[in-house]
Amino acid sequence: MFGVTTSDDYQPITWVGRHPVHVTLLLVAVHVLLIVFTCLLAAFGAASFLGYLVFDSAQVIGLGYIWQIVTYAFVHLPYSASAVFLFAIEMCMLFFFGREVERFIGRRAFIVLYALLLCVPTVFLTIAGLWTRLGAAGSANLHFGIFVAFAAIYPNVELFFFRIQAKWIALVLVAIGTLAALANHDWATMILLWTTIVTAVVFIRLRGIGPELTWWNDLKSRFQRKPKFHVVRQPEIRRSIEPDNVHDSIDPVLEKISKYGINSLTPSERRTLDRARARLLKKTP
């Protein structure tokens, strides 16, 4: 829709008939299959297994369950019908915005971005878990980061029926999430939210994408090395020294005229002839 394809990295992974298959579509398929699997586990009373997959800072630090830094986002707990409905909306948003981000930055960069949004927030949760126990499950913050990346690339694109620009929708959602986390003292959500936002925006900005930020360019220029200036001497203008005897300087020119005609003279020879003529006129009383 918005992106411009320039190489194979910007093309679909494969095609199913006439339908392109991007990395985003594969991610949506994986998440959908996993929530179906989770629902089946809950139906047969085996959902306790999921406790080893959701993020728990105490287990990561104390028991070494480091895989939880990654697996938490693929655990979708169907504790109510509304949760499943919100998950469906989340997948639709991932499909739409993720596809556009992937088309713009390319397949490999999109995979790197997704991996960073997956791991960076829980790494910070692990560090914060040294002081208090924190947990996380689900992919809502991860996929909100994809929307933030979309808003960073296309800040002025108008979305939905209200025709509100993407940057304002992102700011409103960030404000709602921040206020809700503060009101409930939900520090895990606060850390997840803001590390996700910063990761998405910084990744997009480091790739030189998005509108120019004057303050950011000024900040970078302060830390960049200033070029060293070297004094370059002005080249000396050398003047040609004309011989004192005018006839000696124009004899070869006159000889060439007698043999080949005046049209055979080069521009420099014509100038020599004109200078000699002017000098002879000055000497004439």
N, C-alpha and C positions, 0 to 999 in steps of 0.2 A: 504493500500500500504506500508506505512512505520511503522505504529504503531503496537504494540503487545498487544493482548487482554489478560487480566488476570482475569477479574471478570465481573459481570453483568453490572457494570457501564460503561464498555467499549464496550458493545454490543448495537445494534440498539434498538430504542424504541419499534418498531414493525416491521412486515414484510407485504408487500403487494405482495402476491404471492411469488416469489423468490427474490423480490427486498427489500433490507433493508431500513428502514426509520430512519434516524438519526435526531438529533436536527437541524443540518445544513440544511437538506432538508426541514424541516418544516419552518425554517427561510426564505429560498429562496421562498417557496410557499407563505408565508405571504407577503413578499415584492412584489412579482409579482401580487398578488391579489390587493394590495393597489395601485400600479401604474395604474392598469386597472380601479380601482374605481376613482382614481384621473382624469384619462382621461375622464371618463364619466361625472364627475362633471364639468370639463372644457367645455365639449361638450354642456352641458345644462345650462352653465352660472352660476354655483353655486360654482365656485372655490374660491370665497371670504371666504368661510367657513374655508379654509386651513390656513387663517391668524391667527386663534386661536391655530393652532397646530405647526407651525414653531417656532423656537426659536427666541425670541426677548428679549434682556436683559432688555429693558425698561418696557416691559409688565410683565416680571418675577418679577422684583424688585418693580415696581410701582403699578401694578395691582394684583400681587400675582398669576400669571398664572404659577405655578410651574410645572404643567404637561408638559410644553414645554421642560423641561430638558430632557424628554424621548421621546415625540412624534415627535420631529423635524426629527429624523432619519427615520421615516416611512412616511414622506411627500416627494414624488418624483414629482417634477414639470416638466411635459412634455412640456417644452416651445419650443422644436424643435425636429425634427426627429433624429438629432445627439445625443440629450440628451437621448432619448429612446434607441438608439443603445449603448451608453456608459453604460446605466443602464443594458442592457443585458450582456455586457462584465463583468460588476461588479458582476452580479449574478453568472456567470460561475466561476469567480475567488473565490467567496465566497463558492460555492459548492465544488470546488476542494481543496482549502487550508483549509477551515473550517472543512471539513470532516476529513482531516488528523490530524489537531490539536485536534479535538474532540476524534478521535481514540487514540491519544497518551496520552492526559491528563485526559480523561474520561469525561463522560456526565456532571456530576455535576460541575466539575472544568471549563468546557467549558462554561456552562451557567453563572457561576460567572464572567469569563473573558469577555463574551459578555456584561453582565450588567455593568461591570466597564468601558469598552470601550464606552458604550452608555452614561453613566452619568458623569464620571469624566471630560471629556473635557468641557461639558456645565456648570458644576459647576465652573470651572475656568473662563469660559466666563462670568458667572454671577458675579463673583468677579471683573473681569476686567470691567464689565458693570457699576460699580460704578463710573468710570471715563469717559467712552465713550460708546455710544450705539453700541452694537454688535448683529449680527444675524447669524443664521445657519439653513440649511435645507438639507435633503438628508442624505444618509448613506455612502457616498464615504470614508470619513475619518474613520468611524467605521470599515468598511470592509478592509480598508488598514491596520488597526491595527491587524486584523486577519492574514493578510499576514506577517506582521512584527513578530507576534508570531510564525508563521510557519518558518520564516527565523531564528528566535532565537533557535528553536528546531532542525532544519535541515540546518545549515548554509552552508554546503558544497554540498548540493543536487543540481545537475545541472538541469536547467529548460529550457523548450522550445527547439526550433531547434538550438538555438545558443549555447546551453550547457554552460550557464553562471551560476555560483553558486548563490544560493538564497540570500546570504548575500550581494553580489555585486549589484544585482538587487534592493534590498531594499535600499542600500546606495545611488544608483543613483536616485531612485524615491524620496527619502527624500531630496536630494540635489536640484532636480528640483523643488519640491514643496516649499522648503524654499526660493530659489532664486526668484521664481515667486511671492511669498507672499511679500518678501522684495521690489521687484521692484514696486509692485502695492500698497504698504502700506496697505496690506490686513491683519490686525492684528488678525482678527477673525480666518482666515485660519491658520495663524501662530500658534496661541494658540491651535486650534483644532489639528493641525498636530503633534506638539511636545508633547502635553499631551497624545495623542493617542499612540505615539511611546514609551514614557517613561512608560505608564501604561502597555502596552503589554510586553515590555522587563522585567520590574521589576516583573510582575506577573509570567512570565516563570522562571526567575532566582530564585525567592523565593521558587519555587517548586523544586529547585535543578536540573533543566533541562538545557541542553546546555553544550558547551565546558567549561572546567575549566578556570576561569579568575584569574590569579595570583594576580593582583592588588586588585580585589574584595575580595579575601580570606585574603590578608594582611590587608585590611581595616577592615574587620569583626573581625579579630583576635585582633586588637587594642582595640576594644570596649568590647570584651568578658572578663569575669572574669578569672584571672589567677589562676590556682589551687594552693592551699596552700600546701607547702611541710612540712612534719613531719619527724623529725629525728627518725629513727628506730634503736634501739640498736641491735647490733649484738649478736645473742644468744651465750651464753657461752657453750663451749664444755666441757661436763663433762666426766671425765675419770673414768672408773671403777677401783675401788681399789681392788686389788687382795689380798687375805689373805696371811699372812706371811708363814703359814704352807701350803706347796704345796700339801701335802697328803690330807688335809682337803678339798681342792678345787676340787680334782679329785676323791675322794672316791665315791661320788654318780655316777660319770661317769663310773668308773671302775665296780661298782656294776651293772649298767645297761648293760655294755658289757658282764659281766658274765652271766646275765639272758637272754638277748635277742640278744646278738651278736653286733659286731661293726657297722653293717649296720643300727642298730636302732638309732644311734646317730643323733641328729639334727645338723645343721651347727654351731650353737653357742656352742654346747657341743664339737664338733670336734675342734673348735678354742681353747676352754678351755684346752682340752687335749694336743694340740700342744704347747700352752704356758707353761703348766706345764712340758712337756718334755724338752722344751728349758731351763727352769730355772734349772731343775735337771742336765742338761748337763753342765751348767755354774758352778754349785757348785761342780762338780766332779773334783778332783785334776788331 
